Amino acid sequence: MSLLSVENLRVTFPTDHGPADVVRGLSFTLGRERLGIVGESGSGKSMTGRAIMGLVPAPGKVTADQLMFNGKDLRGLSEDERRDLRGTAMSMVLQDPKFSLNPVIRIGEQIEEAMAVHGTLGRRERRERALEALTAVRIKDPERVARLFPHEVSGGMGQRVMIAMMVVLEPALMIADEPTSALDVSVRGQVLDILADLVSRRGMGLILISHDLNMVARWCDRILVMYRGEIVEEIASGALMDAQHPYTRGLVASLPTIDETRDRLPVLDRGKL
Amino acid sequence: MTRVLPAAQFLLTLAVTFLGLLAITFVIGRVVPIDPVVAVVGDRASIETYNATKEAMGLDDPLVVQFARYVGQVAQGELGTSVSTGRPVAEDLARVFPATFEMATLGIIIGVALGVPMGVFAAARQGRMADQIIRVIGLAGYAIPAFWLGLIGLVIFYAHLRWVGGPGRIDFFLDGMVPTHTGLLLVDSLIDGNLEAFRSALSHIILPATILGFFALAYIARMTRSFMLEQLGQEFITTARVKGVPERLILWRHAFRPIRVQLITVIGLSYAGLLEGSVMIETVFSWPGIGNYLTTALLNADMNAVLGATLVIGAVFVGINKGSDALYRLLDPRARA
């Protein structure tokens, strides 16, 4: 049985000119694997992640023919039932730790909060689990880091804290929405390593949302290419060069390589799409 | 060391600020077209008498010397004698300031206790019915003049319903029956165990304090709402939702905690405004506070009283500012560095 199966997912926002679909009829399934979603800004990839989490902001509407998670139909759940799933069964790593961590709450407390609101563990156990989670993201001195405020750690460490916070209750599904694009290039690989390692060790399913084709090709088993709210192509990560759709081929063609001698990078010709 | 140095810095800036404040009141005292000598000798005195008095008052000395003397006097609590009351200004202020302080404090408590939750609630229901109602209440707080609300309040709650006491701080047959400990009638009557006086003082203060509280509330609720909306749009709110944090905690823990610092500034400003003495409210309610005192002093060209009152108001402003700065550091980890 697949972990997540989505059929004909739509996210619609009302506008002055009538409803606008930002995600139009997405269908895919996810097992305990690493799935990449790539696409340009505004292609609907982030909104797909939020729709699965049940966090599409108000006036947005989510509809689907099927939205099954771990054998549960997400469509029929109440707001409280969706909230119970968040943090425990599915969670999401956001883009920039500078903004995604609460500035006035200590790191340790923020990690423990996920456990506290779901009310399964005692205080001492929560603390232990939080320190374990920090150790799992390769933070050497977890006791000290737990007492720090977010502005006292670097971006790379902030993102590791974020990952620790999201894996602490061992969810089955992890969505990572541009988890490295706010980080220095030098720590991106390290953060992704940690994330991928945790995901495979704990048998989670991962959806990696990114606009970085190379990165997704390297870290994921499969790639969905999104354009204007639709999946235009699904490819195995090794087969990127054999992509068929003109949009994907355009994207691949405009990737710079280190030994290239081209004067100009080709630009996508949107007229042909 | 790390604790001593900021404290010393704090005291130094406090001293410099007060010196600046004194310089301002001193200059005001010199530039106003009121001749302090004439105020003493009268306008029919001979020129010899005038000059002799002027010299005796030290007004012939260089300004620097006069300023130094002024600072020395103020440091000893010597603010001169009021022409209109015939008593030392310091004594007058010790009597009128507690009246204003009592009303303003009750007012700000009402304003904060209602205004903050209203602002949070309005932000949580942005654009919906509750938000609109709170907006209208806030708008009324800006638009309605204080004296009108005071008069209407007296007509309804005092004259018709008889729920509250009328003008003044206490029923007249109890006036002067409570010995002064703090100058705050509510506190003094309790210290004295005089429940009748306490009830009377409460029934007198509750209406003007509520009206002041309403004006504070309008400002505080509006600012709280906009601070909350700003926080609710932040990415860490999404993080909290991803963790499955319930909305109630998202409001009070995640969005409210970061705005406490900003709110302290707003509440401090609002409190300082009330402590200046609302001239309108104090006049309508015959409240013997600093606003009333200052108005009377101004109308009588009573410069010592005006400067003394100005100094107290300035000191209150500085004190509240410094106090909220200190709280700032306590509540915001980012400001502690």
Interface residues (C-beta under 8 A of the other chain):
Chain A: M53 L55 R83 D84 L85 R86 G87 T88 S91 M92 L94 Q95 D96 F99 S100 L101 N102 P103 V104 I105 E113 A114 V117 H118 F149 H151 M162 M165 M166
Chain B: Q234 E235 F236 T238 T239 A240 R241 V242 K243 G244 V245 P246 L249 R253 H254 R257 P258 L331 D332 P333 R334
